[in-house]
Amino acid sequence: MSAEPKRVCPVERAGSLDNRIRRWLQDPHRILGPYVEEGMTVLDVGCGPGFFAIALAQMVGESGRVIAADLQQGMLQKLEDKIAGTELEQRITLHKCEENRIGVSQTVDFVLAFYVVHEIPNQAGLFQELGSILKPTGRLLVVEPPFHVSKAAFAETIGRARRAGFAPVARPRVLFNKTVLLKKA
Ligand SMILES: C[S@@+](CC[C@H](N)C(=O)[O-])C[C@H]1O[C@@H](n2cnc3c(N)ncnc32)[C@H](O)[C@@H]1O
């Protein structure tokens, strides 16, 4: 039995997070292309089995870096297996988070939080921590799922981000999902 709290997506469901149907519905290059450039350092918080982390590593190129951070070692292991022996291995740093602390100290140009914020008990702490490592010109893209997260809950998330010093700059369209692009206010 998993020792993680129930709200966390189990490692056994990793397959549903990385497959051809999702790639078609949520093409990572299309979603992230407007924000990610070669040479950037980016953080994928709650990276899961690496659906977006791998695309991010392709987008930042040889001179860029991706910090792929997750609470569950099993998710990080799945990503590690996918990149083992490829050129992406050098670009992706796997990082194990604690439940209430991402624990990354390096400054970053872009943060992706895809389908993870609703799984984090202390959202205020999360946004504070992300604010402390995001560069002044950086962007944070939050995407939350349509069914698990209500409109009201998403509005509360944006409120917590605002109180932690973020300001919404756009509401990019990601089919059926709730999204907000944030910058440091
Ligand atoms: C639904 S999955 C989404 C994975 C990935 N972002 C994607 O879209 O494919 C949520 C992920 O967030 C991770 N997670 C949950 N709580 C977390 C926390 N407090 N800190 C870091 N990661 C967390 C889970 O382990 C899981 O891998």
The ligand as an SDF file (V2000), in Angstrom:
LIG
                    3D

 27 29  0  0  0  0  0  0  0  0999 V2000
   -1.6410   14.0200  -11.9500 C   0  0  0  0  0  0  0  0  0  0  0  0
    0.0980   13.8650  -11.8700 S   0  0  0  0  0  0  0  0  0  0  0  0
    0.6160   14.9600  -13.1760 C   0  0  0  0  0  0  0  0  0  0  0  0
    2.0200   14.6570  -13.6720 C   0  0  0  0  0  0  0  0  0  0  0  0
    2.5260   15.5720  -14.7710 C   0  0  0  0  0  0  0  0  0  0  0  0
    2.5860   16.9580  -14.3590 N   0  0  0  0  0  0  0  0  0  0  0  0
    1.7020   15.4350  -16.0110 C   0  0  0  0  0  0  0  0  0  0  0  0
    0.8940   16.3250  -16.3100 O   0  0  0  0  0  0  0  0  0  0  0  0
    1.8650   14.4160  -16.6920 O   0  0  0  0  0  0  0  0  0  0  0  0
    0.5390   14.7730  -10.4080 C   0  0  0  0  0  0  0  0  0  0  0  0
    1.9780   14.5590   -9.9930 C   0  0  0  0  0  0  0  0  0  0  0  0
    2.2630   15.4730   -8.9440 O   0  0  0  0  0  0  0  0  0  0  0  0
    3.0470   14.8310   -7.9740 C   0  0  0  0  0  0  0  0  0  0  0  0
    2.8770   15.4990   -6.6680 N   0  0  0  0  0  0  0  0  0  0  0  0
    1.8090   15.4450   -5.8490 C   0  0  0  0  0  0  0  0  0  0  0  0
    2.0160   16.1690   -4.7310 N   0  0  0  0  0  0  0  0  0  0  0  0
    3.2500   16.7090   -4.8740 C   0  0  0  0  0  0  0  0  0  0  0  0
    4.0570   17.5550   -4.0510 C   0  0  0  0  0  0  0  0  0  0  0  0
    3.6260   17.9790   -2.8480 N   0  0  0  0  0  0  0  0  0  0  0  0
    5.2740   17.9110   -4.5000 N   0  0  0  0  0  0  0  0  0  0  0  0
    5.7190   17.4780   -5.7000 C   0  0  0  0  0  0  0  0  0  0  0  0
    5.0190   16.6620   -6.5190 N   0  0  0  0  0  0  0  0  0  0  0  0
    3.7950   16.2900   -6.1120 C   0  0  0  0  0  0  0  0  0  0  0  0
    2.5260   13.3930   -7.9720 C   0  0  0  0  0  0  0  0  0  0  0  0
    3.4780   12.5100   -7.4410 O   0  0  0  0  0  0  0  0  0  0  0  0
    2.2710   13.1650   -9.4600 C   0  0  0  0  0  0  0  0  0  0  0  0
    3.3800   12.6350  -10.1020 O   0  0  0  0  0  0  0  0  0  0  0  0
  1  2  1  0
  2  3  1  0
  2 10  1  0
  3  4  1  0
  4  5  1  0
  5  6  1  0
  5  7  1  0
  7  8  2  0
  7  9  1  0
 10 11  1  0
 11 12  1  0
 11 26  1  0
 12 13  1  0
 13 14  1  0
 13 24  1  0
 14 15  1  0
 14 23  1  0
 15 16  2  0
 16 17  1  0
 17 18  1  0
 17 23  2  0
 18 19  1  0
 18 20  2  0
 20 21  1  0
 21 22  2  0
 22 23  1  0
 24 25  1  0
 24 26  1  0
 26 27  1  0
M  CHG  2   2   1   9  -1
M  END
$$$$
